[in-house]
Amino acid sequence: LGTGATVPSAKMPTGAVLQVKTATKTASQSVASTDSFADISGLSIAITPRSTSSKIFVACNVSHSSTQNGTGIAFKVLRDSTVLGGSEGSRTSVSFFGSPIASDANMAGTAGFNYLDSPSSTSALTYKAQVTGFNSGITFYINTNATRNGQVYDDVATSSITVMEVQG
């Protein structure tokens, strides 16, 4: 192969990583909980699989906090409009939960999700993360704690979503 040439994906062994894309969010964001899911800005990435037999490995981690002690927080990772993860009858499908945050507004946590998706597509696909709380009237913060007032413990964290096409 010459310079800049690529190996055709059909020649790659099963399990070989064909491409990797990532979106990283370094800024903070506040999200008002309204019992519905909201996009996490910056945590969206597009990928076009080379083959319908390809798998897409998705890794997402979100640093978060909230204004209320012990409230629940849930995250969805979607492929276009399809939720990756849990499904059971009429219950709401989510991808992963965040830990309830302690009453100390200086506290924050990070939750993560890994998933091997089988989209059977060669069209462009968009993977993105969304968040909601279980009680309305609560504000969630992404990449920072609820205090947010410039103390040394009010650092801004990083959240990300990474997609890898894997030869099927």
PEKABEL-V474938 format. One line per field, one symbol per residue. ss: DSSP state (@ for helix, = for strand, . for the rest). A space follows every 10 residues. Layout:
BEGIN
ss=???
END
This chain:
BEGIN
ss=........@@ @.....==== =====...== ==.....=== ========.. ....====== ======.... ..=======. .===...... .....===.. ........== =======... ...======= ===.....== ==........ ........== ======..
END
